[in-house]
Amino acid sequence: MGNNKNIDVLIIGAGPAGVAAGIGAKKEGAENVVVLERDWDLGGILQQCIHTGFGLRIFREELTGPEYMHRFITEAREAGVEFRADTMVFKIDKENNSVWTMNKERGIECLNPKSIVLAMGCRERPLGAIHIPGTRPSGIYTAGTAKHFVNKEGCMPGKRVVILGSDNIGLIMARRMILEGAEVEGVYEMMSWPGGLRRNIAQCLDDYGIPLHLKMTVTKIHGADRLEGVTVAEVDDNMTPIKGTERFIECDTLLLAIGLIPENELSKMAGIEIDPVTGGPVVNDLLQTSNPAVFAAGNVVIVYDLVDKVSDEGLIAGANAAKFVAGKISPDIKKIPVKGGQNVRLFSPQFITGEKDAIIYLRVTHPIERACKVTAEPGLYTQRLRYARPGEMNEARIKASAIKANPNLKEITIDIQPM
């Protein structure tokens, strides 16, 4: 059953960030490391990502999602990490950091860990987030839900599909539906640029002849018991549908790929400061939140484009949670605030300590389709880029030596500007 007493590092979520955090904590010397997972299986969202493309940087191989997670889970088990699946965390007490869980075998328990790592991942925006007029028939799914049905349950959600939004899950599901025999009429994106990676547009849409319609959206849903079709229309620069451009598309399935948001109900319950732009906890480069005993990693902080970065952050968060328990992180640690420039939409972390070299992850507000440079001022980092796109995350690497060479540094400003 495991030991509920003297838990050094308690990790919530057994996806890529959570499993890596367990490994990082054990490598740093934490003795009792426990990972909680509400699902019956470990691995998080990657267990339904049966396409290849994972692990190229970390393992130098092209793996499927389950293969990628199997390697991390195996390493974590061998390191002595304890996993508890089918365990729901329903409360974190902000007064004493106690964690309340529910499991059908253990019942309701109150855990009192010495440190916590939040690794709950992210969730998809639902239909209610965009207020499309019309009925609410069956046949409307988030792209991730459809992926679960097809890849894990062996159940097709429909035969004629329209996809609203162009994030990576939607692009991948466009290809998946074609491979399973469905017809994909098109992908409709309200912005003038796609939301996903260019490689996914090439491999999932272009290679299968699926059209991508930019500056278009669904304006009405039709159908009673089952979806019968949708109306689409062009939008102007204010994202307002343009009258006279409407057309009806017959379909029985609408997949929503309108973006991901960090899963942070527990973070808010714990009284942790939330960044209003990223939707995730405010963290420093140690991935420490506004509560010194609580760390956060992966898509619960900011939505990444590559799982390698999620795993990297999990290792860092777990290691630093273990250091906190061992008293190796000072409560008076320096926190230099990071500020985004005019072309930066969101970024993380929000503070730099200068304890070690750090990476600031950022996304641009609008595409820059020519040579540009990412900078961290004053004079901390400059890197030339061939382009910068909202769907692809960029980095500013900050050397600890550069921070120490600027003892009076008050603020770091990151930006990406055309050259």
Stockholm file with secondary structure:
# STOCKHOLM 1.0

chainA/1-419         MGNNKNIDVLIIGAGPAGVAAGIGAKKEGAENVVVLERDWDLGGILQQCIHTGFGLRIFREELTGPEYMHRFITEAREAGVEFRADTMVFKIDKENNSVWTMNKERGIECLNPKSIVLAMGCRERPLGAIHIPGTRPSGIYTAGTAKHFVNKEGCMPGKRVVILGSDNIGLIMARRMILEGAEVEGVYEMMSWPGGLRRNIAQCLDDYGIPLHLKMTVTKIHGADRLEGVTVAEVDDNMTPIKGTERFIECDTLLLAIGLIPENELSKMAGIEIDPVTGGPVVNDLLQTSNPAVFAAGNVVIVYDLVDKVSDEGLIAGANAAKFVAGKISPDIKKIPVKGGQNVRLFSPQFITGEKDAIIYLRVTHPIERACKVTAEPGLYTQRLRYARPGEMNEARIKASAIKANPNLKEITIDIQPM
#=GR chainA/1-419 SS CCCCSSCSEEEECCSHHHHHHHHHHHHTTCSCEEEECSSSSSSGGGGGCCSEEESTTTTSSCEEHHHHHHHHHHHHHHHTCEEECSCEEEEECTTTCCEEEEETTTEEEEECCSEEEECCCEEECCGGGTCCCBCCCBCEEEHHHHHHHHHTSCCCCCSEEEEECCSHHHHHHHHHHHHTTCEEEEEEESSSSCSSCHHHIIIIIGGGTCCEEETEEEEEEEESSBEEEEEEEEBCTTSCBCTTCCEEEECSEEEECCCEEECCHHHHHTTCCBCTTTSSBCCBTTCBCSSTTEEECGGGTSCCSCHHHHHHHHHHHHHHHHHHHTTCSCTTCCCEEEEECTTEEEEECSEECCSSCEEEEEEESSCBCSCEEEEEETTTEEEEESCBCTTSCEEEEECHHHHHTCTTCCCEEEEEEEC
#=GC SS_cons         CCCCSSCSEEEECCSHHHHHHHHHHHHTTCSCEEEECSSSSSSGGGGGCCSEEESTTTTSSCEEHHHHHHHHHHHHHHHTCEEECSCEEEEECTTTCCEEEEETTTEEEEECCSEEEECCCEEECCGGGTCCCBCCCBCEEEHHHHHHHHHTSCCCCCSEEEEECCSHHHHHHHHHHHHTTCEEEEEEESSSSCSSCHHHIIIIIGGGTCCEEETEEEEEEEESSBEEEEEEEEBCTTSCBCTTCCEEEECSEEEECCCEEECCHHHHHTTCCBCTTTSSBCCBTTCBCSSTTEEECGGGTSCCSCHHHHHHHHHHHHHHHHHHHTTCSCTTCCCEEEEECTTEEEEECSEECCSSCEEEEEEESSCBCSCEEEEEETTTEEEEESCBCTTSCEEEEECHHHHHTCTTCCCEEEEEEEC
//
